[in-house]
Amino acid sequence: MASFRKRGTTWQYRIKYKDPVTQEVTELSKGGFSTKKEAQIAASKHEELLRSDIEVGGGETSLKHFLIEWLEVYKKGKVAKNTFNIHKRNIENKILPYFKEIKLKDITPMRYQKFINTLEESGKYSTRTIEIIHGTMYHALSMAVRPLKKISSNPCDGVVLPKKDRSKSKHSLEYINSEDIGKFLKTARQDNYIYYIYFKTLIETGMRKGEAAALQRKDIDLKKRTIAINKSLDFQRDPGEEVFGNTKTYHSERTIKITESFAKELHAHMKWINDNKMVFNEIYDHDLDLVFCREKGDPLPKSSLFNALKRILKKAEIENIPIHGLRHTHAVLLLEAGQSMKFIQERLGHKNISITSDVYAHISEKLENKSVDSFENYINSILS
């Protein structure tokens, strides 16, 4: 039960409670209320928090201290290194510079909405980037609510995120046009064989760069013409750290079918690997048994892949795209071949079809319009 007393012109409440950990009786108090009624209302709310087991004083924790601890305890070593680094960058470069030394209890829905609005109004960040920053803050403060019970509700709930600009997204999808793929691959083959076969694999399969770089010979069944995608190469690993990490999501683990012609090309590639094993023998990295690697069997560095793609595109006189654009190229080829969004979703390893539809909707619409125009020309020729 709370007790109340008047101190000068203001009122104060005191609450005694038993600490659930130490079992010691503790007293807390708060003053500065204009009337006894205000003190009673505040005390009632505080007692309700105690009954619901909300951490006493948890809201007094600074956001900075909480987020750093959240990263260390709940994310480090428990999510992919790339995901951890994204959370870390969001906290250090976006969230803390805005909120500074604010306490958890002082982050209101209105203050958080202003933060999101500031990101949008700066013009520096895409809608997707703002969504990712919001994801970091939302999931961290969800932990502050439950199971940590430092605050009673998540101030990020109900935030209004920027609407996606469809006109911008139509131009953001980077891929190689189908009529340029032959020229690209010919140039890549002339440049360097290993980059050629790696980049062709991305175009043929739609794998992410890390998924392809992590492929081992045991993952490929040339008789069944299948590739099992079950891990990703950690390009950001430190010396001595594990080479392989998990795929981007649980749904990214998948087995895909490849064409007969590409299976034959991979069969020839396996002979190339065997030749290298014989030449380099003891200094070859037999343990990794990578499909796409340097001559001595060690992983392909991300910087080398980026530089090679940029060089090859320039030689082929094709507009520069990121490596991920080869994954988009595969998806566009599937759409042009008449494949369904569901098939593309499963092949690319997207969590749900809405992701696939959102990324490739305008390509699908473009192809549909082209088909309708073709149909109209055909009908007109018949009617005339």
FENSULUR-V826372 format. One record per backbone hydrogen bond with DSSP energy under -1.0 kcal/mol. CO is the residue of the C=O (numbers start at 1). NH is the residue of the N-H. E is the energy in kcal/mol with one decimal. If there is no record, write none. Layout:
co & nh & e
CO & NH & E
CO & NH & E
//
This chain:
co & nh & e
3 & 14 & -2.5
5 & 12 & -2.4
7 & 10 & -1.6
10 & 7 & -3.1
11 & 33 & -2.1
12 & 5 & -2.0
13 & 30 & -1.9
14 & 3 & -2.3
15 & 28 & -2.4
17 & 26 & -3.7
19 & 23 & -2.3
24 & 19 & -3.0
26 & 17 & -2.8
28 & 15 & -2.9
30 & 13 & -2.6
33 & 11 & -3.0
35 & 39 & -1.6
36 & 40 & -2.4
37 & 41 & -2.3
38 & 42 & -2.2
39 & 43 & -2.4
40 & 44 & -2.2
41 & 45 & -1.9
42 & 46 & -2.1
43 & 47 & -2.5
44 & 48 & -1.8
45 & 49 & -1.8
46 & 50 & -2.0
47 & 51 & -2.3
48 & 52 & -1.8
49 & 54 & -2.4
50 & 53 & -1.1
55 & 58 & -2.0
57 & 60 & -1.5
58 & 61 & -1.5
59 & 105 & -2.7
61 & 104 & -2.9
62 & 66 & -2.3
63 & 67 & -2.9
64 & 68 & -2.0
65 & 69 & -2.0
66 & 70 & -2.8
67 & 71 & -2.3
68 & 72 & -1.9
69 & 73 & -2.8
70 & 74 & -2.3
71 & 75 & -1.1
71 & 76 & -2.5
75 & 78 & -2.1
75 & 79 & -1.4
80 & 84 & -2.5
81 & 85 & -2.6
82 & 86 & -1.8
83 & 87 & -2.2
84 & 88 & -2.5
85 & 89 & -2.6
86 & 90 & -2.5
87 & 91 & -2.3
88 & 92 & -2.8
89 & 93 & -2.9
90 & 94 & -1.5
90 & 95 & -2.7
91 & 96 & -2.5
95 & 99 & -2.6
96 & 100 & -2.8
99 & 102 & -1.7
102 & 63 & -3.0
103 & 106 & -1.2
104 & 107 & -1.6
106 & 108 & -1.1
108 & 112 & -2.5
109 & 113 & -2.3
110 & 114 & -2.0
111 & 115 & -1.6
112 & 116 & -2.1
113 & 117 & -2.6
114 & 118 & -2.2
115 & 119 & -1.8
116 & 120 & -2.0
117 & 121 & -2.9
118 & 122 & -1.5
120 & 123 & -1.2
126 & 130 & -2.2
127 & 131 & -2.0
128 & 132 & -1.9
129 & 133 & -2.3
130 & 134 & -2.6
131 & 135 & -2.0
132 & 136 & -1.7
133 & 137 & -1.9
134 & 138 & -3.3
135 & 139 & -2.3
136 & 140 & -1.9
137 & 141 & -2.5
138 & 142 & -1.7
139 & 143 & -1.3
140 & 144 & -1.2
141 & 145 & -1.3
142 & 146 & -2.8
143 & 148 & -2.1
144 & 150 & -3.1
144 & 151 & -1.4
149 & 55 & -4.3
154 & 157 & -1.7
156 & 159 & -1.6
164 & 166 & -1.0
165 & 169 & -2.3
166 & 170 & -1.6
168 & 171 & -1.3
177 & 180 & -2.2
180 & 184 & -2.3
181 & 185 & -2.7
182 & 186 & -2.2
183 & 187 & -2.1
184 & 188 & -2.4
185 & 189 & -2.3
186 & 190 & -1.7
187 & 191 & -1.7
188 & 192 & -2.6
192 & 196 & -2.0
193 & 197 & -2.5
194 & 198 & -1.7
195 & 199 & -2.9
196 & 200 & -2.5
197 & 201 & -1.6
198 & 202 & -1.6
199 & 203 & -1.9
200 & 204 & -2.6
201 & 205 & -2.0
202 & 206 & -2.4
208 & 212 & -2.2
209 & 213 & -2.1
210 & 214 & -1.0
210 & 233 & -2.2
212 & 215 & -1.2
215 & 291 & -2.6
216 & 219 & -2.1
217 & 220 & -1.4
219 & 228 & -2.8
221 & 225 & -1.2
221 & 226 & -2.1
225 & 258 & -2.4
226 & 221 & -2.5
227 & 256 & -2.4
229 & 254 & -1.8
232 & 245 & -3.4
233 & 235 & -1.2
234 & 237 & -1.3
238 & 241 & -2.4
243 & 234 & -2.9
245 & 232 & -2.5
249 & 252 & -1.1
250 & 253 & -1.2
254 & 229 & -3.5
256 & 227 & -2.3
259 & 263 & -2.1
260 & 264 & -1.9
261 & 265 & -1.5
262 & 266 & -2.4
263 & 267 & -2.0
264 & 268 & -1.8
265 & 269 & -1.7
266 & 270 & -2.1
267 & 271 & -1.1
268 & 272 & -1.5
269 & 273 & -2.1
270 & 274 & -2.4
271 & 275 & -2.3
272 & 276 & -1.9
273 & 277 & -2.3
274 & 278 & -1.9
275 & 279 & -2.3
276 & 280 & -2.8
277 & 281 & -1.8
280 & 283 & -2.3
281 & 284 & -1.4
284 & 286 & -1.8
285 & 289 & -1.2
289 & 217 & -1.7
294 & 297 & -2.6
296 & 285 & -2.9
298 & 294 & -2.6
301 & 305 & -1.8
302 & 306 & -2.5
303 & 307 & -2.5
304 & 308 & -2.4
305 & 309 & -2.4
306 & 310 & -2.3
307 & 311 & -2.3
308 & 312 & -2.7
309 & 313 & -2.6
310 & 314 & -1.8
311 & 315 & -2.3
312 & 316 & -2.3
313 & 318 & -2.8
322 & 325 & -1.7
323 & 326 & -2.2
324 & 328 & -1.6
325 & 329 & -2.1
326 & 330 & -1.7
327 & 331 & -1.8
328 & 332 & -2.6
329 & 333 & -2.2
330 & 334 & -2.1
331 & 335 & -2.1
332 & 336 & -2.6
333 & 337 & -1.6
334 & 339 & -2.6
335 & 338 & -1.6
340 & 344 & -2.0
341 & 345 & -2.8
342 & 346 & -2.1
343 & 347 & -2.2
344 & 348 & -2.6
345 & 349 & -1.3
345 & 350 & -2.0
353 & 357 & -2.9
354 & 358 & -2.2
355 & 359 & -1.9
356 & 360 & -2.4
357 & 361 & -1.3
360 & 364 & -2.3
361 & 365 & -2.6
362 & 366 & -2.0
363 & 367 & -2.3
364 & 368 & -2.3
365 & 369 & -2.6
366 & 370 & -2.0
367 & 371 & -2.2
368 & 372 & -2.5
369 & 373 & -2.6
370 & 374 & -2.1
371 & 375 & -2.4
372 & 376 & -2.7
373 & 377 & -2.3
374 & 378 & -1.9
375 & 379 & -2.8
376 & 380 & -2.8
377 & 381 & -1.8
378 & 382 & -1.7
379 & 383 & -2.9
380 & 384 & -2.3
//
